[in-house]
Amino acid sequence: MSIDGDWTWSGDLPLRSSADTDGEVSRVLGKLESSDQDLTVLRLVANAPDAFRPFVLLANALIHRGHLPAAVRELVILWLGVEEGSAYEWATHHEAARAAGLSQEQLMALRAGTVDDADAPFDDEQRLALRLCRRLHAGERWGDEEWAAAATAWGREGALDLAFTVGWWGGMVPHVLRAFGLEPR
């Protein structure tokens, strides 16, 4: 059973498992199942065997191998989830955000959409991440000063990870979630 709650989805796609798939998909799903990371979205993506492993690899790289601090990454993911109206993203990243060090007060500000308030409970690094995230998500490019600020805060690799995080959880993932119609049961 997937660890991320009880969801409904559109269409007739089955939730796949290692037992009903073959080859690489079965192997990767087996690893996800054994580590309690068999998220509903991944079990649905497993219906596309050629795309499944790359989908998992990019998400895994950003979460487990990235250079962006976990608290910044999860802050950005939750902000994108709120902006996209994704209950699924909030549900699947809320606990990771808490584990990464985001406070209940910060989570409430994200959920309420009050991150820009003068008294919002975010430090300078978090405000920078939210500002840069907002620009990319709005379809704007970063200028030289923004790239320099990101590289100063998180190194070149971290700056790239921030851009990839916004592209993944602000672009690819919300489109896939909308296509599946994932909704809480």
C-alpha positions in Angstrom: 0.0 0.0 0.0 1.3 3.4 -0.9 2.5 5.5 2.0 1.0 8.8 0.7 -2.6 8.5 1.7 -5.8 7.4 0.0 -6.3 9.0 -3.4 -8.7 8.7 -6.4 -7.7 9.3 -9.9 -9.2 9.7 -13.4 -9.1 7.1 -16.1 -8.5 3.4 -15.8 -4.8 3.3 -15.0 -4.1 0.6 -12.4 -1.8 1.2 -9.5 1.2 -0.9 -10.5 3.5 -2.9 -8.2 6.6 -4.9 -8.5 4.5 -8.0 -8.6 2.6 -7.0 -11.7 5.4 -5.3 -13.7 8.5 -6.6 -15.5 12.1 -5.8 -15.8 13.4 -2.5 -14.7 10.0 -1.2 -13.6 9.5 -4.2 -11.4 13.0 -3.8 -9.9 12.6 -0.1 -9.2 9.1 -0.5 -7.8 10.4 -3.3 -5.6 13.1 -1.0 -4.2 10.5 1.8 -3.6 8.1 -0.7 -2.0 10.8 -2.0 0.4 11.7 1.5 1.5 8.0 2.6 1.8 8.5 5.1 -1.0 5.9 3.6 -3.4 4.0 6.8 -3.9 0.7 6.7 -5.7 2.0 9.0 -8.5 4.9 6.6 -9.0 2.7 3.6 -9.1 0.6 5.3 -11.8 3.7 6.5 -13.8 4.8 2.9 -13.8 2.1 2.3 -16.5 4.6 4.0 -18.8 7.6 1.7 -18.6 9.9 3.7 -20.8 9.3 6.9 -18.8 9.1 5.4 -15.4 12.8 5.0 -14.5 13.8 8.5 -15.8 10.9 10.0 -13.8 12.0 8.3 -10.6 15.7 9.1 -11.2 15.2 12.8 -11.6 13.0 13.1 -8.5 15.5 10.9 -6.5 18.5 13.0 -7.7 16.8 16.2 -6.6 15.7 14.9 -3.3 18.6 12.7 -2.2 21.6 13.8 -4.2 21.0 17.5 -4.7 23.0 20.4 -3.4 20.1 22.5 -2.3 19.5 22.3 1.5 16.5 20.1 2.2 14.6 22.8 4.1 14.9 25.1 1.1 13.9 22.4 -1.4 10.9 21.4 0.6 9.9 25.1 1.2 10.0 25.6 -2.6 8.1 22.3 -3.3 5.3 23.2 -0.8 5.1 26.8 -2.2 4.7 25.3 -5.7 2.1 22.9 -4.4 0.1 25.7 -2.9 0.4 27.8 -6.1 -0.7 24.8 -8.3 -3.5 23.9 -5.9 -2.0 20.4 -5.4 -3.3 18.6 -2.3 -1.2 15.7 -3.4 2.1 17.7 -3.3 1.2 19.1 0.1 0.3 15.7 1.5 3.5 14.0 0.2 5.9 16.7 1.2 4.5 18.1 4.4 6.3 15.6 6.6 9.6 15.9 4.6 9.4 19.7 5.2 8.9 19.2 8.9 11.8 16.7 9.0 14.0 19.2 7.1 13.4 21.8 9.8 10.5 23.9 8.6 8.4 25.1 11.5 4.6 24.8 11.9 4.5 28.6 11.7 6.3 28.5 8.3 4.0 25.7 7.0 1.0 27.7 8.0 2.3 30.8 6.2 2.9 28.7 3.1 -0.6 27.2 3.3 -2.2 30.6 3.9 -0.2 32.2 1.0 1.3 34.8 3.3 4.9 34.2 2.5 5.4 37.8 1.4 4.1 39.4 4.5 6.7 41.5 6.3 6.3 39.4 9.4 6.4 36.0 7.6 8.6 33.6 9.5 11.3 33.1 6.8 15.0 33.8 6.9 16.9 35.6 4.2 17.9 32.4 2.4 14.3 31.1 2.4 13.1 34.5 1.1 15.7 34.4 -1.7 14.6 30.9 -2.6 10.9 31.9 -2.7 11.7 35.0 -4.8 13.7 33.1 -7.3 11.2 30.3 -7.4 8.4 32.8 -8.0 10.2 34.3 -10.9 10.9 31.0 -12.7 7.4 29.8 -12.0 6.0 33.0 -13.6 8.0 32.3 -16.7 10.6 35.0 -16.0 14.3 34.4 -16.4 16.9 35.0 -13.7 19.3 37.8 -14.4 23.0 37.8 -13.6 22.3 39.2 -10.1 19.9 36.4 -9.3 22.2 33.7 -10.5 25.0 35.2 -8.5 22.8 35.4 -5.4 21.7 31.8 -5.8 25.3 30.6 -6.4 26.5 32.6 -3.3 23.7 31.0 -1.2 23.9 27.4 -2.4 26.9 27.1 -4.8 26.5 26.6 -8.5 25.1 23.1 -8.1 22.6 24.3 -5.6 21.5 27.2 -7.9 21.0 24.6 -10.7 19.1 22.3 -8.3 16.8 25.2 -7.4 16.0 25.8 -11.1 15.5 22.0 -11.6 13.3 21.8 -8.5 11.0 24.6 -9.8 10.9 23.0 -13.2 10.1 19.5 -11.8 7.6 20.4 -9.0 6.3 23.5 -10.7 6.0 22.1 -14.2 6.3 18.4 -14.9 4.8 17.0 -11.7 1.7 19.3 -11.6 0.9 18.5 -15.2 1.2 14.7 -14.5 -0.9 15.1 -11.3 -3.6 17.0 -13.3 -3.6 14.4 -16.0 -4.1 11.7 -13.4 -6.7 13.8 -11.6 -5.2 12.7 -8.2 -7.6 13.9 -5.5 -8.0 12.9 -1.8 -10.6 10.3 -1.3 
